[in-house]
Amino acid sequence: MFCEALYGARGLKGVSVKEQVQEVLDRIRPALQADGGDVELVDVEGGVVKVRLVGSCAGCPMSQLTLANGVERVLKEQIPEVERVEAV
């Protein structure tokens, strides 16, 4: 689902964690949109990324799996400062 083309935020000097998170989410977004969903960045507090799942992702029984195995995994791989991702 999330291929190597999604990667690239790692090592961006002078770019805030929030900007790095937004860049990675922008790369993940097409995979979610292909299934009628989407993700919005709400905030980054410390190492916690807060996102809102929208479209078909909102209320989907698989949304927590998508969040943990997709969004959170990619963010943590690309941005070492990210500790966890929470849906709000």
The 8 nearest C-alpha neighbors of each residue, nearest first, counted from 0:
[[1, 2, 30, 69, 27, 31, 3, 5],
 [2, 0, 5, 3, 27, 69, 30, 73],
 [3, 1, 4, 5, 0, 6, 27, 30],
 [2, 4, 5, 6, 1, 7, 0, 73],
 [5, 3, 2, 6, 7, 1, 26, 27],
 [6, 4, 26, 3, 2, 27, 1, 7],
 [5, 7, 4, 3, 8, 77, 23, 9],
 [6, 8, 9, 5, 77, 4, 23, 10],
 [7, 9, 19, 77, 11, 6, 10, 23],
 [10, 8, 77, 7, 11, 78, 6, 19],
 [9, 11, 12, 8, 7, 78, 77, 14],
 [10, 12, 9, 14, 8, 13, 19, 7],
 [13, 11, 14, 10, 15, 9, 8, 19],
 [12, 14, 11, 15, 10, 16, 18, 19],
 [13, 15, 12, 11, 18, 16, 19, 17],
 [16, 14, 18, 17, 19, 13, 12, 20],
 [15, 17, 19, 18, 20, 14, 80, 78],
 [16, 18, 20, 15, 19, 43, 21, 42],
 [17, 19, 21, 15, 20, 16, 22, 14],
 [20, 18, 16, 22, 17, 21, 8, 15],
 [19, 21, 17, 23, 18, 22, 16, 24],
 [22, 20, 24, 18, 19, 23, 25, 17],
 [21, 23, 19, 25, 20, 24, 18, 26],
 [22, 24, 26, 20, 25, 21, 19, 27],
 [25, 23, 27, 21, 26, 22, 28, 20],
 [24, 26, 22, 28, 23, 27, 21, 29],
 [25, 27, 23, 5, 24, 28, 22, 29],
 [28, 26, 24, 25, 29, 30, 23, 5],
 [27, 29, 25, 31, 30, 26, 24, 37],
 [30, 28, 32, 31, 27, 33, 26, 25],
 [31, 29, 33, 28, 32, 27, 0, 34],
 [32, 30, 36, 28, 37, 33, 29, 34],
 [31, 33, 35, 36, 29, 34, 37, 30],
 [32, 34, 30, 31, 35, 29, 36, 28],
 [35, 33, 32, 31, 36, 30, 55, 56],
 [36, 34, 32, 55, 33, 54, 31, 37],
 [37, 35, 54, 55, 56, 32, 31, 34],
 [36, 38, 53, 31, 32, 52, 54, 28],
 [37, 39, 52, 51, 53, 50, 28, 40],
 [40, 38, 51, 50, 41, 52, 37, 53],
 [39, 41, 50, 42, 49, 51, 38, 21],
 [40, 42, 50, 49, 39, 51, 43, 48],
 [43, 41, 49, 40, 48, 44, 50, 17],
 [42, 44, 48, 47, 17, 49, 45, 46],
 [45, 43, 47, 46, 42, 48, 49, 17],
 [44, 46, 47, 43, 80, 81, 48, 82],
 [45, 47, 81, 82, 80, 44, 48, 83],
 [48, 46, 83, 44, 45, 43, 84, 82],
 [47, 49, 43, 84, 42, 85, 83, 50],
 [50, 48, 85, 42, 41, 86, 84, 43],
 [49, 51, 40, 86, 41, 39, 87, 85],
 [50, 52, 39, 86, 87, 38, 53, 40],
 [51, 53, 38, 57, 56, 37, 39, 50],
 [54, 52, 57, 37, 56, 36, 38, 51],
 [55, 53, 36, 56, 57, 35, 37, 52],
 [54, 56, 36, 35, 57, 53, 59, 34],
 [57, 55, 36, 59, 54, 53, 52, 62],
 [58, 56, 53, 52, 55, 59, 54, 62],
 [57, 59, 56, 60, 62, 55, 52, 53],
 [58, 60, 56, 62, 61, 57, 55, 63],
 [59, 61, 62, 58, 63, 64, 56, 57],
 [62, 60, 64, 59, 63, 65, 56, 58],
 [61, 63, 65, 59, 64, 60, 56, 66],
 [64, 62, 66, 65, 61, 67, 60, 68],
 [63, 65, 67, 61, 66, 62, 68, 69],
 [66, 64, 62, 69, 63, 68, 67, 61],
 [65, 67, 63, 70, 64, 69, 71, 68],
 [68, 66, 71, 64, 65, 69, 63, 70],
 [69, 67, 65, 72, 64, 66, 71, 70],
 [68, 70, 65, 72, 66, 67, 71, 73],
 [69, 71, 66, 73, 72, 74, 67, 68],
 [72, 70, 67, 74, 84, 73, 69, 66],
 [73, 71, 75, 69, 68, 74, 70, 76],
 [72, 74, 76, 70, 75, 71, 77, 69],
 [73, 75, 71, 77, 76, 72, 78, 70],
 [76, 74, 78, 72, 81, 77, 73, 79],
 [77, 75, 73, 74, 78, 72, 79, 9],
 [76, 78, 9, 74, 75, 8, 73, 79],
 [77, 79, 75, 80, 74, 81, 76, 9],
 [78, 80, 81, 75, 77, 76, 82, 74],
 [79, 81, 78, 46, 82, 16, 75, 45],
 [82, 80, 46, 75, 79, 78, 83, 47],
 [83, 81, 46, 47, 80, 75, 84, 79],
 [84, 82, 47, 81, 48, 71, 46, 85],
 [83, 85, 48, 71, 47, 49, 86, 82],
 [86, 84, 49, 48, 50, 87, 83, 47],
 [85, 87, 50, 51, 49, 52, 84, 66],
 [86, 51, 50, 85, 49, 41, 52, 84]]
